[in-house]
Amino acid sequence: MVDFDVQLLAVLRELAERGSVTAVAEATHRTPSAVSQQLQTLQRQVGVPLVERVGRGVRLTTHGEVLAGLSAGVATAIARVDAAWQEHLGGATGRVDLAIFPSAAELLLPGVLTRMRAHPGIDLTLVDVDVSEGEFAPLAADHDVVVGHRSDGVRPTGQAALETVPLLREPLDVALPPGHPLAGRDRVGVDEVVGETWIGVPEGYPIDRVLHAMAAASDTPPSVAFRTIHLPVIENLVAAGHGIALVPRYTSGTRAAARFHLAELADVRAGRRIEALVRPDRAVRPVVRTVLEALVAEARHVTT
Protein backbone atom coordinates (compact mmCIF):
# COMPACT_ATOMS: atom_id res chain seq x y z
CA MET A 1 0.00 0.00 0.00
CA VAL A 2 1.36 3.43 -1.01
CA ASP A 3 1.36 6.16 1.65
CA PHE A 4 0.27 9.12 -0.51
CA ASP A 5 1.15 12.67 0.48
CA VAL A 6 -2.08 14.58 -0.14
CA GLN A 7 -0.25 17.84 -0.79
CA LEU A 8 1.87 16.21 -3.48
CA LEU A 9 -1.25 14.75 -5.09
CA ALA A 10 -2.63 18.28 -5.26
CA VAL A 11 0.48 19.43 -7.14
CA LEU A 12 0.04 16.60 -9.67
CA ARG A 13 -3.59 17.56 -10.17
CA GLU A 14 -2.59 21.18 -10.77
CA LEU A 15 -0.11 20.03 -13.41
CA ALA A 16 -2.83 18.00 -15.13
CA GLU A 17 -5.13 21.03 -15.27
CA ARG A 18 -2.60 23.78 -16.00
CA GLY A 19 -0.24 21.95 -18.31
CA SER A 20 3.15 23.27 -17.20
CA VAL A 21 5.36 23.41 -14.13
CA THR A 22 5.64 27.18 -14.54
CA ALA A 23 1.87 27.63 -14.49
CA VAL A 24 1.57 25.42 -11.39
CA ALA A 25 4.31 27.41 -9.67
CA GLU A 26 2.57 30.71 -10.40
CA ALA A 27 -0.82 29.43 -9.24
CA THR A 28 0.47 27.84 -6.03
CA HIS A 29 3.03 30.53 -5.15
CA ARG A 30 5.97 28.13 -5.40
CA THR A 31 9.12 28.21 -7.46
CA PRO A 32 9.28 25.96 -10.52
CA SER A 33 12.15 24.05 -8.92
CA ALA A 34 10.04 23.42 -5.81
CA VAL A 35 7.20 22.07 -7.95
CA SER A 36 9.61 19.81 -9.83
CA GLN A 37 11.06 18.50 -6.58
CA GLN A 38 7.59 17.72 -5.21
CA LEU A 39 6.70 15.82 -8.37
CA GLN A 40 9.92 13.83 -8.08
CA THR A 41 9.12 13.03 -4.45
CA LEU A 42 5.66 11.77 -5.44
CA GLN A 43 7.19 9.61 -8.18
CA ARG A 44 9.50 8.00 -5.64
CA GLN A 45 6.54 7.33 -3.33
CA VAL A 46 4.48 5.58 -6.01
CA GLY A 47 7.39 3.86 -7.73
CA VAL A 48 6.42 4.65 -11.32
CA PRO A 49 7.12 7.63 -13.63
CA LEU A 50 4.37 10.24 -13.47
CA VAL A 51 5.84 12.88 -15.79
CA GLU A 52 8.14 12.82 -18.77
CA ARG A 53 10.18 15.45 -20.55
CA VAL A 54 8.81 17.00 -23.75
CA GLY A 55 11.07 19.69 -25.16
CA ARG A 56 11.57 22.25 -22.41
CA GLY A 57 8.49 21.16 -20.50
CA VAL A 58 6.90 18.02 -19.11
CA ARG A 59 3.73 16.06 -19.61
CA LEU A 60 1.94 13.42 -17.60
CA THR A 61 2.56 9.78 -18.36
CA THR A 62 -0.37 7.37 -18.46
CA HIS A 63 0.31 6.60 -14.78
CA GLY A 64 0.35 10.33 -14.06
CA GLU A 65 -2.97 10.91 -15.80
CA VAL A 66 -4.63 8.13 -13.82
CA LEU A 67 -3.25 9.33 -10.49
CA ALA A 68 -4.16 12.95 -11.26
CA GLY A 69 -7.74 11.85 -11.93
CA LEU A 70 -7.84 9.92 -8.67
CA SER A 71 -6.43 12.90 -6.80
CA ALA A 72 -9.57 14.90 -7.62
CA GLY A 73 -11.59 12.32 -5.69
CA VAL A 74 -9.19 12.58 -2.76
CA ALA A 75 -9.52 16.38 -2.72
CA THR A 76 -13.31 16.10 -2.83
CA ALA A 77 -13.40 13.60 0.04
CA ILE A 78 -11.25 15.87 2.18
CA ALA A 79 -13.43 18.85 1.27
CA ARG A 80 -16.55 16.93 2.35
CA VAL A 81 -15.01 16.28 5.76
CA ASP A 82 -14.11 19.95 6.09
CA ALA A 83 -17.58 21.02 4.95
CA ALA A 84 -19.27 18.76 7.50
CA TRP A 85 -17.02 20.12 10.22
CA GLN A 86 -17.72 23.73 9.23
CA GLU A 87 -21.45 23.09 9.32
CA HIS A 88 -21.04 21.51 12.76
CA LEU A 89 -19.26 24.66 13.93
CA GLY A 90 -22.00 26.97 12.75
CA GLY A 91 -22.59 26.97 9.02
CA ALA A 92 -21.43 28.89 5.99
CA THR A 93 -18.71 31.43 6.63
CA GLY A 94 -15.76 32.33 4.44
CA ARG A 95 -14.78 33.77 1.10
CA VAL A 96 -16.12 32.77 -2.33
CA ASP A 97 -14.48 33.99 -5.53
CA LEU A 98 -17.05 34.34 -8.33
CA ALA A 99 -15.93 34.85 -11.94
CA ILE A 100 -18.76 35.93 -14.23
CA PHE A 101 -18.98 37.34 -17.74
CA PRO A 102 -20.47 40.85 -18.11
CA SER A 103 -23.90 40.20 -19.61
CA ALA A 104 -24.60 37.40 -17.11
CA ALA A 105 -23.49 39.74 -14.33
CA GLU A 106 -25.87 42.36 -15.64
CA LEU A 107 -28.71 39.86 -15.67
CA LEU A 108 -28.06 37.96 -12.42
CA LEU A 109 -25.70 39.82 -10.15
CA PRO A 110 -27.99 42.50 -8.64
CA GLY A 111 -30.46 39.87 -7.46
CA VAL A 112 -27.73 37.48 -6.31
CA LEU A 113 -26.13 40.17 -4.16
CA THR A 114 -29.52 40.97 -2.67
CA ARG A 115 -30.02 37.30 -1.79
CA MET A 116 -26.53 37.12 -0.28
CA ARG A 117 -27.46 39.76 2.30
CA ALA A 118 -29.05 36.90 4.21
CA HIS A 119 -25.57 35.37 4.57
CA PRO A 120 -23.34 38.06 6.14
CA GLY A 121 -20.69 35.47 6.99
CA ILE A 122 -19.90 34.93 3.31
CA ASP A 123 -17.43 37.32 1.66
CA LEU A 124 -18.30 37.24 -2.04
CA THR A 125 -15.61 38.64 -4.34
CA LEU A 126 -16.29 39.28 -8.02
CA VAL A 127 -14.10 38.99 -11.09
CA ASP A 128 -15.13 40.06 -14.60
CA VAL A 129 -14.22 37.55 -17.30
CA ASP A 130 -15.15 37.54 -20.97
CA VAL A 131 -13.72 34.66 -22.99
CA SER A 132 -14.86 32.28 -25.70
CA GLU A 133 -17.08 29.41 -24.60
CA GLY A 134 -14.23 26.89 -24.57
CA GLU A 135 -12.15 29.00 -22.19
CA PHE A 136 -14.50 29.11 -19.18
CA ALA A 137 -13.71 25.62 -17.84
CA PRO A 138 -9.98 26.31 -17.24
CA LEU A 139 -10.94 29.35 -15.13
CA ALA A 140 -12.39 26.99 -12.51
CA ALA A 141 -8.83 26.19 -11.44
CA ASP A 142 -8.46 29.76 -10.17
CA HIS A 143 -11.99 30.68 -9.07
CA ASP A 144 -14.48 29.00 -6.74
CA VAL A 145 -17.42 29.53 -9.13
CA VAL A 146 -17.24 30.40 -12.83
CA VAL A 147 -20.39 31.54 -14.62
CA GLY A 148 -19.98 30.88 -18.34
CA HIS A 149 -22.11 30.41 -21.41
CA ARG A 150 -22.15 28.03 -24.34
CA SER A 151 -24.12 27.41 -27.47
CA ASP A 152 -27.12 25.08 -27.61
CA GLY A 153 -25.95 21.53 -28.19
CA VAL A 154 -22.26 22.31 -27.62
CA ARG A 155 -20.33 20.87 -24.67
CA PRO A 156 -16.89 22.52 -24.54
CA THR A 157 -13.93 20.31 -23.70
CA GLY A 158 -12.65 20.49 -20.14
CA GLN A 159 -16.04 20.53 -18.43
CA ALA A 160 -16.25 16.79 -17.80
CA ALA A 161 -14.12 17.04 -14.66
CA LEU A 162 -16.21 19.91 -13.27
CA GLU A 163 -19.60 20.08 -11.62
CA THR A 164 -21.93 21.96 -13.96
CA VAL A 165 -24.95 23.77 -12.50
CA PRO A 166 -27.45 24.84 -15.20
CA LEU A 167 -28.79 28.34 -14.60
CA LEU A 168 -30.89 29.28 -17.62
CA ARG A 169 -31.28 29.16 -21.36
CA GLU A 170 -31.47 32.66 -22.84
CA PRO A 171 -32.97 32.92 -26.33
CA LEU A 172 -31.18 35.07 -28.89
CA ASP A 173 -33.29 37.57 -30.80
CA VAL A 174 -32.54 39.70 -33.84
CA ALA A 175 -32.06 43.35 -32.91
CA LEU A 176 -33.24 45.69 -35.66
CA PRO A 177 -32.82 49.48 -35.81
CA PRO A 178 -35.88 51.77 -35.76
CA GLY A 179 -37.34 52.19 -39.22
CA HIS A 180 -36.02 48.86 -40.50
CA PRO A 181 -38.58 47.20 -42.84
CA LEU A 182 -38.80 44.21 -40.45
CA ALA A 183 -38.95 46.25 -37.24
CA GLY A 184 -42.70 45.70 -36.85
CA ARG A 185 -42.47 41.91 -36.93
CA ASP A 186 -42.46 39.56 -33.94
CA ARG A 187 -40.65 36.82 -35.89
CA VAL A 188 -38.25 36.94 -38.82
CA GLY A 189 -36.87 34.15 -40.98
CA VAL A 190 -33.22 33.38 -41.55
CA ASP A 191 -33.48 34.11 -45.27
CA GLU A 192 -34.93 37.55 -44.48
CA VAL A 193 -32.00 38.72 -42.39
CA VAL A 194 -28.90 36.62 -43.08
CA GLY A 195 -27.83 38.87 -45.97
CA GLU A 196 -27.92 42.02 -43.85
CA THR A 197 -24.91 43.83 -42.40
CA TRP A 198 -24.25 42.34 -38.96
CA ILE A 199 -22.76 43.63 -35.75
CA GLY A 200 -21.14 40.54 -34.25
CA VAL A 201 -19.12 39.14 -31.38
CA PRO A 202 -15.67 37.52 -31.63
CA GLU A 203 -15.46 34.09 -33.21
CA GLY A 204 -15.92 31.23 -30.76
CA TYR A 205 -18.61 32.97 -28.73
CA PRO A 206 -22.10 31.38 -28.58
CA ILE A 207 -23.75 34.22 -30.52
CA ASP A 208 -21.25 33.85 -33.35
CA ARG A 209 -21.96 30.12 -33.57
CA VAL A 210 -25.65 30.87 -34.14
CA LEU A 211 -24.79 33.35 -36.88
CA HIS A 212 -22.70 30.68 -38.61
CA ALA A 213 -25.57 28.18 -38.23
CA MET A 214 -27.82 30.70 -39.97
CA ALA A 215 -25.27 31.07 -42.76
CA ALA A 216 -25.03 27.28 -43.16
CA ALA A 217 -28.82 26.91 -43.26
CA SER A 218 -29.15 29.53 -45.99
CA ASP A 219 -25.83 28.97 -47.80
CA THR A 220 -25.14 32.69 -47.38
CA PRO A 221 -21.94 33.83 -45.66
CA PRO A 222 -22.64 36.57 -43.11
CA SER A 223 -21.30 40.07 -43.64
CA VAL A 224 -20.00 41.18 -40.24
CA ALA A 225 -19.08 44.88 -40.20
CA PHE A 226 -17.87 45.08 -36.60
CA ARG A 227 -17.12 42.64 -33.79
CA THR A 228 -17.07 43.49 -30.10
CA ILE A 229 -17.50 41.66 -26.80
CA HIS A 230 -19.45 44.57 -25.32
CA LEU A 231 -23.20 44.06 -25.54
CA PRO A 232 -24.14 47.74 -24.92
CA VAL A 233 -21.84 48.73 -27.80
CA ILE A 234 -23.60 46.24 -30.08
CA GLU A 235 -26.97 47.65 -29.04
CA ASN A 236 -25.83 51.24 -29.62
CA LEU A 237 -24.54 50.40 -33.10
CA VAL A 238 -27.85 48.75 -33.98
CA ALA A 239 -29.84 51.66 -32.56
CA ALA A 240 -27.78 54.05 -34.71
CA GLY A 241 -28.54 52.05 -37.85
CA HIS A 242 -25.11 50.55 -38.49
CA GLY A 243 -26.39 46.99 -38.80
CA ILE A 244 -28.45 44.30 -37.11
CA ALA A 245 -27.35 41.83 -34.44
CA LEU A 246 -28.17 38.74 -32.46
CA VAL A 247 -28.61 39.72 -28.81
CA PRO A 248 -29.71 37.87 -25.63
CA ARG A 249 -33.43 38.39 -25.05
CA TYR A 250 -33.60 38.90 -21.28
CA THR A 251 -30.49 41.06 -21.04
CA SER A 252 -31.07 43.34 -24.03
CA GLY A 253 -34.83 43.41 -23.60
CA THR A 254 -34.58 45.83 -20.68
CA ARG A 255 -32.92 48.42 -22.96
CA ALA A 256 -34.76 47.84 -26.21
CA ALA A 257 -37.77 50.14 -25.74
CA ALA A 258 -37.73 53.04 -28.25
CA ARG A 259 -34.11 52.23 -29.19
CA PHE A 260 -34.21 49.00 -31.20
CA HIS A 261 -36.70 46.25 -31.98
CA LEU A 262 -36.31 42.60 -30.97
CA ALA A 263 -37.70 39.87 -33.20
CA GLU A 264 -37.63 36.13 -32.57
CA LEU A 265 -35.57 34.19 -35.09
CA ALA A 266 -37.48 31.47 -36.92
CA ASP A 267 -35.96 28.38 -38.59
CA VAL A 268 -32.86 28.13 -36.33
CA ARG A 269 -32.79 27.26 -32.64
CA ALA A 270 -31.02 30.35 -31.31
CA GLY A 271 -29.99 30.55 -27.69
CA ARG A 272 -27.19 30.30 -25.20
CA ARG A 273 -26.87 28.21 -22.04
CA ILE A 274 -25.68 30.03 -18.94
CA GLU A 275 -24.25 27.74 -16.28
CA ALA A 276 -21.98 27.69 -13.25
CA LEU A 277 -18.79 25.61 -13.36
CA VAL A 278 -17.17 24.43 -10.12
CA ARG A 279 -14.44 22.00 -9.13
CA PRO A 280 -16.04 19.06 -7.26
CA ASP A 281 -13.94 19.67 -4.14
CA ARG A 282 -15.07 23.28 -4.02
CA ALA A 283 -18.70 22.47 -4.79
CA VAL A 284 -19.11 20.66 -1.47
CA ARG A 285 -18.08 23.71 0.58
CA PRO A 286 -21.12 25.24 2.36
CA VAL A 287 -20.20 28.78 1.30
CA VAL A 288 -19.93 27.75 -2.36
CA ARG A 289 -23.20 25.82 -2.22
CA THR A 290 -24.90 28.91 -0.79
CA VAL A 291 -23.67 31.07 -3.69
CA LEU A 292 -24.76 28.42 -6.21
CA GLU A 293 -28.22 28.33 -4.63
CA ALA A 294 -28.47 32.12 -4.94
CA LEU A 295 -27.48 31.95 -8.62
CA VAL A 296 -30.04 29.23 -9.35
CA ALA A 297 -32.80 31.10 -7.51
CA GLU A 298 -32.07 34.37 -9.32
CA ALA A 299 -31.91 32.65 -12.71
CA ARG A 300 -35.32 31.13 -12.02
CA HIS A 301 -36.61 34.57 -11.05
CA VAL A 302 -35.47 36.38 -14.23
CA THR A 303 -37.03 33.76 -16.51
CA THR A 304 -40.48 33.68 -14.88
TIMAR-570310 format. One record per residue (C-alpha): x, y, z; residue in three letters. Coordinates in nm, 3 decimals. Layout:
+---------+---------+---------+-----+
:      xx :      yy :      zz :   r :
+---------+---------+---------+-----+
:       X :       Y :       Z : ALA :
...
+---------+---------+---------+-----+
% end
This chain:
+---------+---------+---------+-----+
:      xx :      yy :      zz :   r :
+---------+---------+---------+-----+
:   0.000 :   0.000 :   0.000 : MET :
:   0.136 :   0.343 :  -0.101 : VAL :
:   0.136 :   0.616 :   0.165 : ASP :
:   0.027 :   0.912 :  -0.051 : PHE :
:   0.115 :   1.267 :   0.048 : ASP :
:  -0.208 :   1.458 :  -0.014 : VAL :
:  -0.025 :   1.784 :  -0.079 : GLN :
:   0.187 :   1.621 :  -0.348 : LEU :
:  -0.125 :   1.475 :  -0.509 : LEU :
:  -0.263 :   1.828 :  -0.526 : ALA :
:   0.048 :   1.943 :  -0.714 : VAL :
:   0.004 :   1.660 :  -0.967 : LEU :
:  -0.359 :   1.756 :  -1.017 : ARG :
:  -0.259 :   2.118 :  -1.077 : GLU :
:  -0.011 :   2.003 :  -1.341 : LEU :
:  -0.283 :   1.800 :  -1.513 : ALA :
:  -0.513 :   2.103 :  -1.527 : GLU :
:  -0.260 :   2.378 :  -1.600 : ARG :
:  -0.024 :   2.195 :  -1.831 : GLY :
:   0.315 :   2.327 :  -1.720 : SER :
:   0.536 :   2.341 :  -1.413 : VAL :
:   0.564 :   2.718 :  -1.454 : THR :
:   0.187 :   2.763 :  -1.449 : ALA :
:   0.157 :   2.542 :  -1.139 : VAL :
:   0.431 :   2.741 :  -0.967 : ALA :
:   0.257 :   3.071 :  -1.040 : GLU :
:  -0.082 :   2.943 :  -0.924 : ALA :
:   0.047 :   2.784 :  -0.603 : THR :
:   0.303 :   3.053 :  -0.515 : HIS :
:   0.597 :   2.813 :  -0.540 : ARG :
:   0.912 :   2.821 :  -0.746 : THR :
:   0.928 :   2.596 :  -1.052 : PRO :
:   1.215 :   2.405 :  -0.892 : SER :
:   1.004 :   2.342 :  -0.581 : ALA :
:   0.720 :   2.207 :  -0.795 : VAL :
:   0.961 :   1.981 :  -0.983 : SER :
:   1.106 :   1.850 :  -0.658 : GLN :
:   0.759 :   1.772 :  -0.521 : GLN :
:   0.670 :   1.582 :  -0.837 : LEU :
:   0.992 :   1.383 :  -0.808 : GLN :
:   0.912 :   1.303 :  -0.445 : THR :
:   0.566 :   1.177 :  -0.544 : LEU :
:   0.719 :   0.961 :  -0.818 : GLN :
:   0.950 :   0.800 :  -0.564 : ARG :
:   0.654 :   0.733 :  -0.333 : GLN :
:   0.448 :   0.558 :  -0.601 : VAL :
:   0.739 :   0.386 :  -0.773 : GLY :
:   0.642 :   0.465 :  -1.132 : VAL :
:   0.712 :   0.763 :  -1.363 : PRO :
:   0.437 :   1.024 :  -1.347 : LEU :
:   0.584 :   1.288 :  -1.579 : VAL :
:   0.814 :   1.282 :  -1.877 : GLU :
:   1.018 :   1.545 :  -2.055 : ARG :
:   0.881 :   1.700 :  -2.375 : VAL :
:   1.107 :   1.969 :  -2.516 : GLY :
:   1.157 :   2.225 :  -2.241 : ARG :
:   0.849 :   2.116 :  -2.050 : GLY :
:   0.690 :   1.802 :  -1.911 : VAL :
:   0.373 :   1.606 :  -1.961 : ARG :
:   0.194 :   1.342 :  -1.760 : LEU :
:   0.256 :   0.978 :  -1.836 : THR :
:  -0.037 :   0.737 :  -1.846 : THR :
:   0.031 :   0.660 :  -1.478 : HIS :
:   0.035 :   1.033 :  -1.406 : GLY :
:  -0.297 :   1.091 :  -1.580 : GLU :
:  -0.463 :   0.813 :  -1.382 : VAL :
:  -0.325 :   0.933 :  -1.049 : LEU :
:  -0.416 :   1.295 :  -1.126 : ALA :
:  -0.774 :   1.185 :  -1.193 : GLY :
:  -0.784 :   0.992 :  -0.867 : LEU :
:  -0.643 :   1.290 :  -0.680 : SER :
:  -0.957 :   1.490 :  -0.762 : ALA :
:  -1.159 :   1.232 :  -0.569 : GLY :
:  -0.919 :   1.258 :  -0.276 : VAL :
:  -0.952 :   1.638 :  -0.272 : ALA :
:  -1.331 :   1.610 :  -0.283 : THR :
:  -1.340 :   1.360 :   0.004 : ALA :
:  -1.125 :   1.587 :   0.218 : ILE :
:  -1.343 :   1.885 :   0.127 : ALA :
:  -1.655 :   1.693 :   0.235 : ARG :
:  -1.501 :   1.628 :   0.576 : VAL :
:  -1.411 :   1.995 :   0.609 : ASP :
:  -1.758 :   2.102 :   0.495 : ALA :
:  -1.927 :   1.876 :   0.750 : ALA :
:  -1.702 :   2.012 :   1.022 : TRP :
:  -1.772 :   2.373 :   0.923 : GLN :
:  -2.145 :   2.309 :   0.932 : GLU :
:  -2.104 :   2.151 :   1.276 : HIS :
:  -1.926 :   2.466 :   1.393 : LEU :
:  -2.200 :   2.697 :   1.275 : GLY :
:  -2.259 :   2.697 :   0.902 : GLY :
:  -2.143 :   2.889 :   0.599 : ALA :
:  -1.871 :   3.143 :   0.663 : THR :
:  -1.576 :   3.233 :   0.444 : GLY :
:  -1.478 :   3.377 :   0.110 : ARG :
:  -1.612 :   3.277 :  -0.233 : VAL :
:  -1.448 :   3.399 :  -0.553 : ASP :
:  -1.705 :   3.434 :  -0.833 : LEU :
:  -1.593 :   3.485 :  -1.194 : ALA :
:  -1.876 :   3.593 :  -1.423 : ILE :
:  -1.898 :   3.734 :  -1.774 : PHE :
:  -2.047 :   4.085 :  -1.811 : PRO :
:  -2.390 :   4.020 :  -1.961 : SER :
:  -2.460 :   3.740 :  -1.711 : ALA :
:  -2.349 :   3.974 :  -1.433 : ALA :
:  -2.587 :   4.236 :  -1.564 : GLU :
:  -2.871 :   3.986 :  -1.567 : LEU :
:  -2.806 :   3.796 :  -1.242 : LEU :
:  -2.570 :   3.982 :  -1.015 : LEU :
:  -2.799 :   4.250 :  -0.864 : PRO :
:  -3.046 :   3.987 :  -0.746 : GLY :
:  -2.773 :   3.748 :  -0.631 : VAL :
:  -2.613 :   4.017 :  -0.416 : LEU :
:  -2.952 :   4.097 :  -0.267 : THR :
:  -3.002 :   3.730 :  -0.179 : ARG :
:  -2.653 :   3.712 :  -0.028 : MET :
:  -2.746 :   3.976 :   0.230 : ARG :
:  -2.905 :   3.690 :   0.421 : ALA :
:  -2.557 :   3.537 :   0.457 : HIS :
:  -2.334 :   3.806 :   0.614 : PRO :
:  -2.069 :   3.547 :   0.699 : GLY :
:  -1.990 :   3.493 :   0.331 : ILE :
:  -1.743 :   3.732 :   0.166 : ASP :
:  -1.830 :   3.724 :  -0.204 : LEU :
:  -1.561 :   3.864 :  -0.434 : THR :
:  -1.629 :   3.928 :  -0.802 : LEU :
:  -1.410 :   3.899 :  -1.109 : VAL :
:  -1.513 :   4.006 :  -1.460 : ASP :
:  -1.422 :   3.755 :  -1.730 : VAL :
:  -1.515 :   3.754 :  -2.097 : ASP :
:  -1.372 :   3.466 :  -2.299 : VAL :
:  -1.486 :   3.228 :  -2.570 : SER :
:  -1.708 :   2.941 :  -2.460 : GLU :
:  -1.423 :   2.689 :  -2.457 : GLY :
:  -1.215 :   2.900 :  -2.219 : GLU :
:  -1.450 :   2.911 :  -1.918 : PHE :
:  -1.371 :   2.562 :  -1.784 : ALA :
:  -0.998 :   2.631 :  -1.724 : PRO :
:  -1.094 :   2.935 :  -1.513 : LEU :
:  -1.239 :   2.699 :  -1.251 : ALA :
:  -0.883 :   2.619 :  -1.144 : ALA :
:  -0.846 :   2.976 :  -1.017 : ASP :
:  -1.199 :   3.068 :  -0.907 : HIS :
:  -1.448 :   2.900 :  -0.674 : ASP :
:  -1.742 :   2.953 :  -0.913 : VAL :
:  -1.724 :   3.040 :  -1.283 : VAL :
:  -2.039 :   3.154 :  -1.462 : VAL :
:  -1.998 :   3.088 :  -1.834 : GLY :
:  -2.211 :   3.041 :  -2.141 : HIS :
:  -2.215 :   2.803 :  -2.434 : ARG :
:  -2.412 :   2.741 :  -2.747 : SER :
:  -2.712 :   2.508 :  -2.761 : ASP :
:  -2.595 :   2.153 :  -2.819 : GLY :
:  -2.226 :   2.231 :  -2.762 : VAL :
:  -2.033 :   2.087 :  -2.467 : ARG :
:  -1.689 :   2.252 :  -2.454 : PRO :
:  -1.393 :   2.031 :  -2.370 : THR :
:  -1.265 :   2.049 :  -2.014 : GLY :
:  -1.604 :   2.053 :  -1.843 : GLN :
:  -1.625 :   1.679 :  -1.780 : ALA :
:  -1.412 :   1.704 :  -1.466 : ALA :
:  -1.621 :   1.991 :  -1.327 : LEU :
:  -1.960 :   2.008 :  -1.162 : GLU :
:  -2.193 :   2.196 :  -1.396 : THR :
:  -2.495 :   2.377 :  -1.250 : VAL :
:  -2.745 :   2.484 :  -1.520 : PRO :
:  -2.879 :   2.834 :  -1.460 : LEU :
:  -3.089 :   2.928 :  -1.762 : LEU :
:  -3.128 :   2.916 :  -2.136 : ARG :
:  -3.147 :   3.266 :  -2.284 : GLU :
:  -3.297 :   3.292 :  -2.633 : PRO :
:  -3.118 :   3.507 :  -2.889 : LEU :
:  -3.329 :   3.757 :  -3.080 : ASP :
:  -3.254 :   3.970 :  -3.384 : VAL :
:  -3.206 :   4.335 :  -3.291 : ALA :
:  -3.324 :   4.569 :  -3.566 : LEU :
:  -3.282 :   4.948 :  -3.581 : PRO :
:  -3.588 :   5.177 :  -3.576 : PRO :
:  -3.734 :   5.219 :  -3.922 : GLY :
:  -3.602 :   4.886 :  -4.050 : HIS :
:  -3.858 :   4.720 :  -4.284 : PRO :
:  -3.880 :   4.421 :  -4.045 : LEU :
:  -3.895 :   4.625 :  -3.724 : ALA :
:  -4.270 :   4.570 :  -3.685 : GLY :
:  -4.247 :   4.191 :  -3.693 : ARG :
:  -4.246 :   3.956 :  -3.394 : ASP :
:  -4.065 :   3.682 :  -3.589 : ARG :
:  -3.825 :   3.694 :  -3.882 : VAL :
:  -3.687 :   3.415 :  -4.098 : GLY :
:  -3.322 :   3.338 :  -4.155 : VAL :
:  -3.348 :   3.411 :  -4.527 : ASP :
:  -3.493 :   3.755 :  -4.448 : GLU :
:  -3.200 :   3.872 :  -4.239 : VAL :
:  -2.890 :   3.662 :  -4.308 : VAL :
:  -2.783 :   3.887 :  -4.597 : GLY :
:  -2.792 :   4.202 :  -4.385 : GLU :
:  -2.491 :   4.383 :  -4.240 : THR :
:  -2.425 :   4.234 :  -3.896 : TRP :
:  -2.276 :   4.363 :  -3.575 : ILE :
:  -2.114 :   4.054 :  -3.425 : GLY :
:  -1.912 :   3.914 :  -3.138 : VAL :
:  -1.567 :   3.752 :  -3.163 : PRO :
:  -1.546 :   3.409 :  -3.321 : GLU :
:  -1.592 :   3.123 :  -3.076 : GLY :
:  -1.861 :   3.297 :  -2.873 : TYR :
:  -2.210 :   3.138 :  -2.858 : PRO :
:  -2.375 :   3.422 :  -3.052 : ILE :
:  -2.125 :   3.385 :  -3.335 : ASP :
:  -2.196 :   3.012 :  -3.357 : ARG :
:  -2.565 :   3.087 :  -3.414 : VAL :
:  -2.479 :   3.335 :  -3.688 : LEU :
:  -2.270 :   3.068 :  -3.861 : HIS :
:  -2.557 :   2.818 :  -3.823 : ALA :
:  -2.782 :   3.070 :  -3.997 : MET :
:  -2.527 :   3.107 :  -4.276 : ALA :
:  -2.503 :   2.728 :  -4.316 : ALA :
:  -2.882 :   2.691 :  -4.326 : ALA :
:  -2.915 :   2.953 :  -4.599 : SER :
:  -2.583 :   2.897 :  -4.780 : ASP :
:  -2.514 :   3.269 :  -4.738 : THR :
:  -2.194 :   3.383 :  -4.566 : PRO :
:  -2.264 :   3.657 :  -4.311 : PRO :
:  -2.130 :   4.007 :  -4.364 : SER :
:  -2.000 :   4.118 :  -4.024 : VAL :
:  -1.908 :   4.488 :  -4.020 : ALA :
:  -1.787 :   4.508 :  -3.660 : PHE :
:  -1.712 :   4.264 :  -3.379 : ARG :
:  -1.707 :   4.349 :  -3.010 : THR :
:  -1.750 :   4.166 :  -2.680 : ILE :
:  -1.945 :   4.457 :  -2.532 : HIS :
:  -2.320 :   4.406 :  -2.554 : LEU :
:  -2.414 :   4.774 :  -2.492 : PRO :
:  -2.184 :   4.873 :  -2.780 : VAL :
:  -2.360 :   4.624 :  -3.008 : ILE :
:  -2.697 :   4.765 :  -2.904 : GLU :
:  -2.583 :   5.124 :  -2.962 : ASN :
:  -2.454 :   5.040 :  -3.310 : LEU :
:  -2.785 :   4.875 :  -3.398 : VAL :
:  -2.984 :   5.166 :  -3.256 : ALA :
:  -2.778 :   5.405 :  -3.471 : ALA :
:  -2.854 :   5.205 :  -3.785 : GLY :
:  -2.511 :   5.055 :  -3.849 : HIS :
:  -2.639 :   4.699 :  -3.880 : GLY :
:  -2.845 :   4.430 :  -3.711 : ILE :
:  -2.735 :   4.183 :  -3.444 : ALA :
:  -2.817 :   3.874 :  -3.246 : LEU :
:  -2.861 :   3.972 :  -2.881 : VAL :
:  -2.971 :   3.787 :  -2.563 : PRO :
:  -3.343 :   3.839 :  -2.505 : ARG :
:  -3.360 :   3.890 :  -2.128 : TYR :
:  -3.049 :   4.106 :  -2.104 : THR :
:  -3.107 :   4.334 :  -2.403 : SER :
:  -3.483 :   4.341 :  -2.360 : GLY :
:  -3.458 :   4.583 :  -2.068 : THR :
:  -3.292 :   4.842 :  -2.296 : ARG :
:  -3.476 :   4.784 :  -2.621 : ALA :
:  -3.777 :   5.014 :  -2.574 : ALA :
:  -3.773 :   5.304 :  -2.825 : ALA :
:  -3.411 :   5.223 :  -2.919 : ARG :
:  -3.421 :   4.900 :  -3.120 : PHE :
:  -3.670 :   4.625 :  -3.198 : HIS :
:  -3.631 :   4.260 :  -3.097 : LEU :
:  -3.770 :   3.987 :  -3.320 : ALA :
:  -3.763 :   3.613 :  -3.257 : GLU :
:  -3.557 :   3.419 :  -3.509 : LEU :
:  -3.748 :   3.147 :  -3.692 : ALA :
:  -3.596 :   2.838 :  -3.859 : ASP :
:  -3.286 :   2.813 :  -3.633 : VAL :
:  -3.279 :   2.726 :  -3.264 : ARG :
:  -3.102 :   3.035 :  -3.131 : ALA :
:  -2.999 :   3.055 :  -2.769 : GLY :
:  -2.719 :   3.030 :  -2.520 : ARG :
:  -2.687 :   2.821 :  -2.204 : ARG :
:  -2.568 :   3.003 :  -1.894 : ILE :
:  -2.425 :   2.774 :  -1.628 : GLU :
:  -2.198 :   2.769 :  -1.325 : ALA :
:  -1.879 :   2.561 :  -1.336 : LEU :
:  -1.717 :   2.443 :  -1.012 : VAL :
:  -1.444 :   2.200 :  -0.913 : ARG :
:  -1.604 :   1.906 :  -0.726 : PRO :
:  -1.394 :   1.967 :  -0.414 : ASP :
:  -1.507 :   2.328 :  -0.402 : ARG :
:  -1.870 :   2.247 :  -0.479 : ALA :
:  -1.911 :   2.066 :  -0.147 : VAL :
:  -1.808 :   2.371 :   0.058 : ARG :
:  -2.112 :   2.524 :   0.236 : PRO :
:  -2.020 :   2.878 :   0.130 : VAL :
:  -1.993 :   2.775 :  -0.236 : VAL :
:  -2.320 :   2.582 :  -0.222 : ARG :
:  -2.490 :   2.891 :  -0.079 : THR :
:  -2.367 :   3.107 :  -0.369 : VAL :
:  -2.476 :   2.842 :  -0.621 : LEU :
:  -2.822 :   2.833 :  -0.463 : GLU :
:  -2.847 :   3.212 :  -0.494 : ALA :
:  -2.748 :   3.195 :  -0.862 : LEU :
:  -3.004 :   2.923 :  -0.935 : VAL :
:  -3.280 :   3.110 :  -0.751 : ALA :
:  -3.207 :   3.437 :  -0.932 : GLU :
:  -3.191 :   3.265 :  -1.271 : ALA :
:  -3.532 :   3.113 :  -1.202 : ARG :
:  -3.661 :   3.457 :  -1.105 : HIS :
:  -3.547 :   3.638 :  -1.423 : VAL :
:  -3.703 :   3.376 :  -1.651 : THR :
:  -4.048 :   3.368 :  -1.488 : THR :
+---------+---------+---------+-----+
% end
